[in-house]
Amino acid sequence: MDELSVFLIIFNVMAKIKTEAEYEALMQRIEELLLVTDDSTPVTDKNMIELDMLVDLVEEYELEHYPIGTPSLVEAMKLRMYETRWR
């Protein structure tokens, strides 16, 4: 196992967003990284590695602090009516 793999494993185990300010800072950094990466960026690129790690951290934080509940039947029907432009 190379040094980068070991670092990534340790980072994923130890890192966790603790505050809303940290979350906002990471969201801003993700926006910056999205400007310099695209679908053709190799997964071994340092920006892509950083982006992937930050997205995982943000996803974990959002699941805990901004959960999306299951919609009610009425909400689901309203959404479907809106999507199909049916009134």
Number of C-alpha atoms within 10 A of each C-alpha: 5 6 7 10 10 10 11 14 10 11 12 13 9 8 11 15 16 9 9 11 10 13 18 13 11 18 15 12 14 19 12 13 17 13 8 10 14 10 7 6 12 12 12 8 11 11 18 19 15 14 21 14 16 21 15 13 17 19 12 14 18 14 10 10 10 10 9 9 6 8 10 9 9 9 11 12 12 14 13 12 12 11 9 9 8 8 6
